[in-house]
Amino acid sequence: MILTQLEKFRQAVYDCLGKAKDAVFELMDAVLTSPSIPSFVSLSQSPVFRRQWSSIYAALHDTGLWTKRLEKSSQQ
Protein backbone atom coordinates (compact mmCIF):
# COMPACT_ATOMS: atom_id res chain seq x y z
CA MET A 1 0.00 0.00 0.00
CA ILE A 2 2.76 2.48 0.90
CA LEU A 3 4.65 1.61 -2.28
CA THR A 4 1.53 2.27 -4.32
CA GLN A 5 1.07 5.65 -2.65
CA LEU A 6 4.70 6.52 -3.35
CA GLU A 7 4.34 5.51 -7.00
CA LYS A 8 1.21 7.67 -7.34
CA PHE A 9 2.94 10.61 -5.67
CA ARG A 10 6.00 10.30 -7.93
CA GLN A 11 3.77 10.08 -11.01
CA ALA A 12 1.83 13.18 -9.92
CA VAL A 13 5.09 15.11 -9.45
CA TYR A 14 6.35 13.91 -12.83
CA ASP A 15 3.10 15.01 -14.49
CA CYS A 16 3.53 18.51 -13.06
CA LEU A 17 6.87 19.07 -14.74
CA GLY A 18 7.25 20.80 -18.08
CA LYS A 19 9.25 20.02 -21.21
CA ALA A 20 12.36 18.60 -19.55
CA LYS A 21 10.50 16.40 -17.09
CA ASP A 22 12.78 13.37 -17.44
CA ALA A 23 15.94 15.34 -16.68
CA VAL A 24 14.34 17.28 -13.82
CA PHE A 25 12.93 14.10 -12.31
CA GLU A 26 16.35 12.45 -12.40
CA LEU A 27 17.82 15.62 -10.91
CA MET A 28 15.33 15.45 -8.03
CA ASP A 29 16.24 11.81 -7.44
CA ALA A 30 19.93 12.77 -7.44
CA VAL A 31 19.28 15.51 -4.87
CA LEU A 32 17.31 13.14 -2.65
CA THR A 33 19.86 10.34 -2.76
CA SER A 34 23.12 12.33 -2.59
CA PRO A 35 24.82 12.55 0.82
CA SER A 36 26.14 16.02 -0.01
CA ILE A 37 25.72 18.45 -2.89
CA PRO A 38 28.73 20.71 -3.33
CA SER A 39 27.81 21.59 -6.96
CA PHE A 40 25.57 20.79 -9.89
CA VAL A 41 28.48 18.89 -11.41
CA SER A 42 28.51 16.55 -8.42
CA LEU A 43 24.79 15.90 -8.94
CA SER A 44 25.49 14.98 -12.55
CA GLN A 45 27.84 12.27 -11.28
CA SER A 46 25.06 10.58 -9.34
CA PRO A 47 24.16 7.13 -10.70
CA VAL A 48 20.49 8.15 -10.95
CA PHE A 49 21.27 11.16 -13.17
CA ARG A 50 21.99 9.59 -16.54
CA ARG A 51 22.56 12.76 -18.56
CA GLN A 52 25.47 15.14 -19.16
CA TRP A 53 26.12 17.71 -16.46
CA SER A 54 25.18 20.64 -18.71
CA SER A 55 21.68 19.25 -19.12
CA ILE A 56 20.98 20.17 -15.50
CA TYR A 57 20.96 23.86 -16.38
CA ALA A 58 18.89 23.30 -19.51
CA ALA A 59 16.37 21.20 -17.63
CA LEU A 60 15.94 23.78 -14.89
CA HIS A 61 15.51 26.49 -17.50
CA ASP A 62 13.07 24.59 -19.72
CA THR A 63 10.79 22.99 -17.19
CA GLY A 64 7.76 24.59 -15.66
CA LEU A 65 6.85 23.47 -12.16
CA TRP A 66 3.29 24.48 -11.41
CA THR A 67 3.24 24.69 -7.63
CA LYS A 68 -0.53 24.85 -7.26
CA ARG A 69 -0.94 21.72 -9.34
CA LEU A 70 1.82 19.98 -7.38
CA GLU A 71 0.25 20.98 -4.05
CA LYS A 72 -3.13 19.68 -5.20
CA SER A 73 -1.59 16.36 -6.27
CA SER A 74 0.21 15.90 -2.97
CA GLN A 75 -3.01 16.37 -1.00
CA GLN A 76 -4.78 13.52 -2.78
N, CA, C and O atoms as a printed pandas DataFrame, in Angstrom:
     atom_number atom_name residue_name chain_id  residue_number  x_coord  y_coord  z_coord
0              1         N          MET        A               1    0.824   -1.193    0.000
1              2        CA          MET        A               1    0.000    0.000    0.000
2              3         C          MET        A               1    0.870    1.260    0.000
3              4         O          MET        A               1    0.610    2.187   -0.768
4              5         N          ILE        A               2    1.892    1.305    0.845
5              6        CA          ILE        A               2    2.757    2.482    0.901
6              7         C          ILE        A               2    3.503    2.651   -0.410
7              8         O          ILE        A               2    3.675    3.773   -0.887
8              9         N          LEU        A               3    3.949    1.540   -1.001
9             10        CA          LEU        A               3    4.654    1.606   -2.275
10            11         C          LEU        A               3    3.742    2.157   -3.365
11            12         O          LEU        A               3    4.182    2.937   -4.209
12            13         N          THR        A               4    2.496    1.761   -3.350
13            14        CA          THR        A               4    1.526    2.266   -4.320
14            15         C          THR        A               4    1.318    3.761   -4.147
15            16         O          THR        A               4    1.239    4.491   -5.135
16            17         N          GLN        A               5    1.228    4.225   -2.912
17            18        CA          GLN        A               5    1.072    5.655   -2.652
18            19         C          GLN        A               5    2.301    6.426   -3.126
19            20         O          GLN        A               5    2.176    7.508   -3.700
20            21         N          LEU        A               6    3.473    5.874   -2.889
21            22        CA          LEU        A               6    4.698    6.517   -3.347
22            23         C          LEU        A               6    4.750    6.593   -4.872
23            24         O          LEU        A               6    5.131    7.621   -5.431
24            25         N          GLU        A               7    4.370    5.515   -5.537
25            26        CA          GLU        A               7    4.340    5.514   -6.999
26            27         C          GLU        A               7    3.363    6.559   -7.530
27            28         O          GLU        A               7    3.672    7.258   -8.495
28            29         N          LYS        A               8    2.196    6.670   -6.915
29            30        CA          LYS        A               8    1.208    7.671   -7.336
30            31         C          LYS        A               8    1.729    9.082   -7.106
31            32         O          LYS        A               8    1.544    9.963   -7.946
32            33         N          PHE        A               9    2.381    9.292   -5.964
33            34        CA          PHE        A               9    2.944   10.609   -5.674
34            35         C          PHE        A               9    4.026   10.970   -6.688
35            36         O          PHE        A               9    4.043   12.084   -7.213
36            37         N          ARG        A              10    4.931   10.029   -6.963
37            38        CA          ARG        A              10    6.002   10.298   -7.929
38            39         C          ARG        A              10    5.424   10.570   -9.320
39            40         O          ARG        A              10    5.927   11.439  -10.033
40            41         N          GLN        A              11    4.393    9.853   -9.709
41            42        CA          GLN        A              11    3.772   10.083  -11.015
42            43         C          GLN        A              11    3.108   11.456  -11.054
43            44         O          GLN        A              11    3.183   12.143  -12.072
44            45         N          ALA        A              12    2.467   11.863   -9.977
45            46        CA          ALA        A              12    1.832   13.182   -9.917
46            47         C          ALA        A              12    2.876   14.288  -10.021
47            48         O          ALA        A              12    2.654   15.283  -10.710
48            49         N          VAL        A              13    4.011   14.124   -9.344
49            50        CA          VAL        A              13    5.092   15.108   -9.448
50            51         C          VAL        A              13    5.611   15.148  -10.879
51            52         O          VAL        A              13    5.789   16.225  -11.447
52            53         N          TYR        A              14    5.852   13.988  -11.455
53            54        CA          TYR        A              14    6.349   13.906  -12.834
54            55         C          TYR        A              14    5.392   14.603  -13.795
55            56         O          TYR        A              14    5.830   15.320  -14.695
56            57         N          ASP        A              15    4.103   14.400  -13.612
57            58        CA          ASP        A              15    3.097   15.009  -14.490
58            59         C          ASP        A              15    3.062   16.524  -14.373
59            60         O          ASP        A              15    2.603   17.200  -15.293
60            61         N          CYS        A              16    3.535   17.069  -13.265
61            62        CA          CYS        A              16    3.528   18.514  -13.059
62            63         C          CYS        A              16    4.712   19.216  -13.712
63            64         O          CYS        A              16    4.734   20.443  -13.799
64            65         N          LEU        A              17    5.671   18.464  -14.160
65            66        CA          LEU        A              17    6.867   19.069  -14.736
66            67         C          LEU        A              17    6.637   19.404  -16.202
67            68         O          LEU        A              17    5.770   18.822  -16.853
68            69         N          GLY        A              18    7.406   20.328  -16.704
69            70        CA          GLY        A              18    7.251   20.800  -18.078
70            71         C          GLY        A              18    8.011   19.976  -19.094
71            72         O          GLY        A              18    8.051   18.748  -19.012
72            73         N          LYS        A              19    8.619   20.667  -20.062
73            74        CA          LYS        A              19    9.251   20.017  -21.206
74            75         C          LYS        A              19   10.367   19.053  -20.836
75            76         O          LYS        A              19   10.471   17.979  -21.429
76            77         N          ALA        A              20   11.179   19.404  -19.896
77            78        CA          ALA        A              20   12.359   18.599  -19.550
78            79         C          ALA        A              20   12.097   17.707  -18.347
79            80         O          ALA        A              20   12.964   17.547  -17.487
80            81         N          LYS        A              21   10.915   17.133  -18.284
81            82        CA          LYS        A              21   10.502   16.399  -17.089
82            83         C          LYS        A              21   11.398   15.213  -16.762
83            84         O          LYS        A              21   11.619   14.934  -15.584
84            85         N          ASP        A              22   11.915   14.515  -17.743
85            86        CA          ASP        A              22   12.778   13.366  -17.437
86            87         C          ASP        A              22   14.059   13.807  -16.741
87            88         O          ASP        A              22   14.466   13.218  -15.740
88            89         N          ALA        A              23   14.690   14.842  -17.275
89            90        CA          ALA        A              23   15.938   15.341  -16.682
90            91         C          ALA        A              23   15.694   15.922  -15.296
91            92         O          ALA        A              23   16.480   15.682  -14.380
92            93         N          VAL        A              24   14.630   16.673  -15.131
93            94        CA          VAL        A              24   14.337   17.276  -13.824
94            95         C          VAL        A              24   14.001   16.191  -12.804
95            96         O          VAL        A              24   14.398   16.288  -11.643
96            97         N          PHE        A              25   13.282   15.173  -13.223
97            98        CA          PHE        A              25   12.928   14.095  -12.310
98            99         C          PHE        A              25   14.172   13.345  -11.851
99           100         O          PHE        A              25   14.299   13.002  -10.676
100          101         N          GLU        A              26   15.091   13.090  -12.786
101          102        CA          GLU        A              26   16.350   12.450  -12.405
102          103         C          GLU        A              26   17.176   13.372  -11.502
103          104         O          GLU        A              26   17.857   12.908  -10.587
104          105         N          LEU        A              27   17.111   14.662  -11.764
105          106        CA          LEU        A              27   17.819   15.621  -10.915
106          107         C          LEU        A              27   17.251   15.593   -9.497
107          108         O          LEU        A              27   18.010   15.626   -8.529
108          109         N          MET        A              28   15.940   15.533   -9.366
109          110        CA          MET        A              28   15.330   15.453   -8.033
110          111         C          MET        A              28   15.749   14.171   -7.324
111          112         O          MET        A              28   16.039   14.194   -6.128
112          113         N          ASP        A              29   15.784   13.057   -8.044
113          114        CA          ASP        A              29   16.243   11.809   -7.435
114          115         C          ASP        A              29   17.697   11.916   -6.989
115          116         O          ASP        A              29   18.066   11.406   -5.931
116          117         N          ALA        A              30   18.524   12.584   -7.800
117          118        CA          ALA        A              30   19.930   12.767   -7.435
118          119         C          ALA        A              30   20.054   13.611   -6.173
119          120         O          ALA        A              30   20.869   13.309   -5.301
120          121         N          VAL        A              31   19.256   14.659   -6.070
121          122        CA          VAL        A              31   19.281   15.509   -4.872
122          123         C          VAL        A              31   18.867   14.703   -3.640
123          124         O          VAL        A              31   19.481   14.816   -2.579
124          125         N          LEU        A              32   17.834   13.902   -3.791
125          126        CA          LEU        A              32   17.308   13.145   -2.653
126          127         C          LEU        A              32   18.213   11.999   -2.209
127          128         O          LEU        A              32   18.163   11.585   -1.051
128          129         N          THR        A              33   19.031   11.492   -3.108
129          130        CA          THR        A              33   19.861   10.336   -2.761
130          131         C          THR        A              33   21.331   10.682   -2.552
131          132         O          THR        A              33   22.122    9.804   -2.206
132          133         N          SER        A              34   21.712   11.940   -2.755
133          134        CA          SER        A              34   23.117   12.326   -2.587
134          135         C          SER        A              34   23.393   12.706   -1.135
135          136         O          SER        A              34   22.614   13.444   -0.532
136          137         N          PRO        A              35   24.496   12.208   -0.567
137          138        CA          PRO        A              35   24.820   12.550    0.821
138          139         C          PRO        A              35   25.213   14.015    0.994
139          140         O          PRO        A              35   24.968   14.608    2.045
140          141         N          SER        A              36   25.820   14.596   -0.036
141          142        CA          SER        A              36   26.144   16.024   -0.011
142          143         C          SER        A              36   26.101   16.546   -1.444
143          144         O          SER        A              36   26.277   15.795   -2.404
144          145         N          ILE        A              37   25.861   17.852   -1.564
145          146        CA          ILE        A              37   25.718   18.448   -2.892
146          147         C          ILE        A              37   26.589   19.702   -2.963
147          148         O          ILE        A              37   26.093   20.810   -2.758
148          149         N          PRO        A              38   27.870   19.540   -3.250
149          150        CA          PRO        A              38   28.730   20.709   -3.331
150          151         C          PRO        A              38   28.536   21.513   -4.622
151          152         O          PRO        A              38   28.865   22.698   -4.665
152          153         N          SER        A              39   28.001   20.872   -5.682
153          154        CA          SER        A              39   27.809   21.590   -6.957
154          155         C          SER        A              39   26.848   20.807   -7.848
155          156         O          SER        A              39   26.529   19.647   -7.588
156          157         N          PHE        A              40   26.399   21.477   -8.904
157          158        CA          PHE        A              40   25.575   20.787   -9.895
158          159         C          PHE        A              40   26.372   19.680  -10.576
159          160         O          PHE        A              40   25.824   18.630  -10.913
160          161         N          VAL        A              41   27.643   19.912  -10.773
161          162        CA          VAL        A              41   28.478   18.892  -11.406
162          163         C          VAL        A              41   28.477   17.617  -10.574
163          164         O          VAL        A              41   28.420   16.519  -11.128
164          165         N          SER        A              42   28.541   17.745   -9.259
165          166        CA          SER        A              42   28.510   16.551   -8.415
166          167         C          SER        A              42   27.179   15.818   -8.542
167          168         O          SER        A              42   27.141   14.589   -8.472
168          169         N          LEU        A              43   26.089   16.558   -8.726
169          170        CA          LEU        A              43   24.792   15.903   -8.943
170          171         C          LEU        A              43   24.796   15.122  -10.254
171          172         O          LEU        A              43   24.203   14.047  -10.345
172          173         N          SER        A              44   25.458   15.661  -11.259
173          174        CA          SER        A              44   25.494   14.985  -12.549
174          175         C          SER        A              44   26.281   13.685  -12.479
175          176         O          SER        A              44   26.160   12.846  -13.372
176          177         N          GLN        A              45   27.074   13.503  -11.450
177          178        CA          GLN        A              45   27.842   12.270  -11.280
178          179         C          GLN        A              45   27.067   11.206  -10.505
179          180         O          GLN        A              45   27.549   10.085  -10.339
180          181         N          SER        A              46   25.893   11.544  -10.040
181          182        CA          SER        A              46   25.056   10.577   -9.337
182          183         C          SER        A              46   24.628    9.471  -10.303
183          184         O          SER        A              46   24.342    9.746  -11.468
184          185         N          PRO        A              47   24.582    8.231   -9.829
185          186        CA          PRO        A              47   24.159    7.133  -10.701
186          187         C          PRO        A              47   22.726    7.270  -11.223
187          188         O          PRO        A              47   22.393    6.713  -12.269
188          189         N          VAL        A              48   21.882    8.004  -10.505
189          190        CA          VAL        A              48   20.489    8.146  -10.947
190          191         C          VAL        A              48   20.311    9.264  -11.974
191          192         O          VAL        A              48   19.258    9.362  -12.604
192          193         N          PHE        A              49   21.335   10.112  -12.147
193          194        CA          PHE        A              49   21.266   11.160  -13.166
194          195         C          PHE        A              49   22.062   10.675  -14.376
195          196         O          PHE        A              49   23.293   10.680  -14.361
196          197         N          ARG        A              50   21.354   10.258  -15.419
197          198        CA          ARG        A              50   21.988    9.588  -16.542
198          199         C          ARG        A              50   22.269   10.508  -17.725
199          200         O          ARG        A              50   22.417   10.036  -18.852
200          201         N          ARG        A              51   22.345   11.801  -17.484
201          202        CA          ARG        A              51   22.565   12.759  -18.559
202          203         C          ARG        A              51   23.890   13.485  -18.357
203          204         O          ARG        A              51   24.576   13.268  -17.358
204          205         N          GLN        A              52   24.249   14.346  -19.306
205          206        CA          GLN        A              52   25.465   15.141  -19.162
206          207         C          GLN        A              52   25.216   16.265  -18.168
207          208         O          GLN        A              52   24.084   16.714  -17.991
208          209         N          TRP        A              53   26.289   16.713  -17.520
209          210        CA          TRP        A              53   26.122   17.705  -16.462
210          211         C          TRP        A              53   25.477   18.995  -16.971
211          212         O          TRP        A              53   24.724   19.634  -16.235
212          213         N          SER        A              54   25.752   19.383  -18.195
213          214        CA          SER        A              54   25.184   20.643  -18.707
214          215         C          SER        A              54   23.670   20.569  -18.879
215          216         O          SER        A              54   23.003   21.602  -18.937
216          217         N          SER        A              55   23.128   19.368  -18.962
217          218        CA          SER        A              55   21.680   19.252  -19.124
218          219         C          SER        A              55   20.933   19.656  -17.860
219          220         O          SER        A              55   19.732   19.918  -17.912
220          221         N          ILE        A              56   21.626   19.710  -16.728
221          222        CA          ILE        A              56   20.980   20.172  -15.499
222          223         C          ILE        A              56   20.482   21.598  -15.674
223          224         O          ILE        A              56   19.336   21.905  -15.348
224          225         N          TYR        A              57   21.335   22.460  -16.183
225          226        CA          TYR        A              57   20.963   23.861  -16.381
226          227         C          TYR        A              57   19.837   23.992  -17.400
227          228         O          TYR        A              57   18.897   24.760  -17.198
228          229         N          ALA        A              58   19.934   23.250  -18.483
229          230        CA          ALA        A              58   18.895   23.296  -19.514
230          231         C          ALA        A              58   17.560   22.803  -18.962
231          232         O          ALA        A              58   16.510   23.382  -19.243
232          233         N          ALA        A              59   17.609   21.746  -18.186
233          234        CA          ALA        A              59   16.372   21.196  -17.625
234          235         C          ALA        A              59   15.709   22.184  -16.678
235          236         O          ALA        A              59   14.495   22.382  -16.729
236          237         N          LEU        A              60   16.502   22.800  -15.820
237          238        CA          LEU        A              60   15.939   23.775  -14.887
238          239         C          LEU        A              60   15.388   24.994  -15.611
239          240         O          LEU        A              60   14.423   25.608  -15.155
240          241         N          HIS        A              61   15.987   25.339  -16.720
241          242        CA          HIS        A              61   15.515   26.489  -17.497
242          243         C          HIS        A              61   14.239   26.149  -18.269
243          244         O          HIS        A              61   13.327   26.972  -18.350
244          245         N          ASP        A              62   14.171   24.949  -18.832
245          246        CA          ASP        A              62   13.066   24.587  -19.725
246          247         C          ASP        A              62   11.815   24.076  -19.041
247          248         O          ASP        A              62   10.727   24.127  -19.616
248          249         N          THR        A              63   11.954   23.586  -17.829
249          250        CA          THR        A              63   10.787   22.988  -17.191
250          251         C          THR        A              63    9.918   24.051  -16.541
251          252         O          THR        A              63   10.380   25.140  -16.201
252          253         N          GLY        A              64    8.674   23.712  -16.383
253          254        CA          GLY        A              64    7.757   24.588  -15.664
254          255         C          GLY        A              64    7.134   23.802  -14.533
255          256         O          GLY        A              64    6.389   22.853  -14.776
256          257         N          LEU        A              65    7.422   24.174  -13.314
257          258        CA          LEU        A              65    6.851   23.472  -12.163
258          259         C          LEU        A              65    5.671   24.296  -11.668
259          260         O          LEU        A              65    5.848   25.395  -11.143
260          261         N          TRP        A              66    4.490   23.769  -11.835
261          262        CA          TRP        A              66    3.285   24.476  -11.414
262          263         C          TRP        A              66    2.994   24.103   -9.974
263          264         O          TRP        A              66    2.480   23.019   -9.700
264          265         N          THR        A              67    3.321   24.999   -9.052
265          266        CA          THR        A              67    3.240   24.685   -7.632
266          267         C          THR        A              67    1.818   24.387   -7.179
267          268         O          THR        A              67    1.610   23.487   -6.365
268          269         N          LYS        A              68    0.852   25.112   -7.680
269          270        CA          LYS        A              68   -0.530   24.855   -7.257
270          271         C          LYS        A              68   -0.964   23.454   -7.669
271          272         O          LYS        A              68   -1.631   22.753   -6.907
272          273         N          ARG        A              69   -0.588   23.055   -8.862
273          274        CA          ARG        A              69   -0.939   21.716   -9.339
274          275         C          ARG        A              69   -0.220   20.659   -8.512
275          276         O          ARG        A              69   -0.805   19.632   -8.168
276          277         N          LEU        A              70    1.037   20.908   -8.194
277          278        CA          LEU        A              70    1.817   19.981   -7.377
278          279         C          LEU        A              70    1.224   19.867   -5.969
279          280         O          LEU        A              70    1.106   18.766   -5.431
280          281         N          GLU        A              71    0.855   21.003   -5.379
281          282        CA          GLU        A              71    0.252   20.975   -4.050
282          283         C          GLU        A              71   -1.062   20.202   -4.062
283          284         O          GLU        A              71   -1.342   19.443   -3.135
284          285         N          LYS        A              72   -1.861   20.386   -5.096
285          286        CA          LYS        A              72   -3.126   19.682   -5.204
286          287         C          LYS        A              72   -2.888   18.183   -5.306
287          288         O          LYS        A              72   -3.598   17.397   -4.679
288          289         N          SER        A              73   -1.892   17.780   -6.093
289          290        CA          SER        A              73   -1.590   16.359   -6.267
290          291         C          SER        A              73   -1.116   15.730   -4.978
291          292         O          SER        A              73   -1.453   14.583   -4.685
292          293         N          SER        A              74   -0.334   16.469   -4.201
293          294        CA          SER        A              74    0.214   15.900   -2.969
294          295         C          SER        A              74   -0.846   15.760   -1.878
295          296         O          SER        A              74   -0.642   15.006   -0.926
296          297         N          GLN        A              75   -1.957   16.456   -1.990
297          298        CA          GLN        A              75   -3.012   16.371   -0.999
298          299         C          GLN        A              75   -3.987   15.225   -1.274
299          300         O          GLN        A              75   -4.846   14.919   -0.446
300          301         N          GLN        A              76   -3.850   14.607   -2.418
301          302        CA          GLN        A              76   -4.779   13.519   -2.776
302          303         C          GLN        A              76   -4.418   12.252   -2.084
303          304         O          GLN        A              76   -5.089   11.236   -2.266
